[in-house]
Amino acid sequence: MLNNKVVTMDESGEMAGFAEFLAGIFAKYADDVKLEDLPDPDAFLTQKEIKKQYRVYIREVQKLLNEKDNNSIEYTFA
């Protein structure tokens, strides 16, 4: 799912000069930086969320295993 976000600026605003400067820098160095080769941010964020959920799952499994070990009955024969 892609979100298209649009930013509009008033040309007479004080940020217009800064925006033009940034646009010039991006245009000048876009080929050198190779923006096309950067990883997909959606895939990165999805992978990060999967890792986070996996850690939560493992913690819960460890809790259950520890509870099971604590509730077990130990038999000793003399």
C-alpha positions, -999 to 999 in steps of 0.1 A, spaced: 0 0 0 16 32 -11 7 66 3 10 95 -20 17 126 1 17 160 -15 34 190 0 23 224 -13 42 256 -5 33 292 -11 58 306 -36 60 338 -17 67 320 16 101 323 32 108 286 26 106 289 -12 143 298 -15 153 269 6 131 246 -14 146 258 -46 181 252 -32 172 216 -21 157 209 -55 189 221 -72 210 199 -50 188 169 -56 189 175 -94 227 180 -94 236 150 -73 208 125 -81 229 105 -105 259 103 -82 239 92 -52 220 66 -73 186 71 -55 172 43 -76 194 18 -59 182 26 -24 161 -1 -7 123 1 -9 112 18 24 79 -2 25 98 -35 24 123 -22 50 95 -11 74 76 -44 68 108 -64 76 114 -43 108 78 -49 120 81 -87 113 113 -88 134 96 -69 162 66 -92 162 89 -123 161 108 -110 192 74 -106 210 64 -141 200 97 -156 212 94 -138 245 59 -153 250 71 -188 241 100 -185 266 76 -174 293 53 -204 286 83 -228 286 96 -213 319 61 -216 335 59 -252 323 93 -260 338 83 -244 371 50 -263 373 65 -297 366 67 -323 393 101 -338 401 100 -374 412 129 -388 431 133 -424 441 152 -434 472 
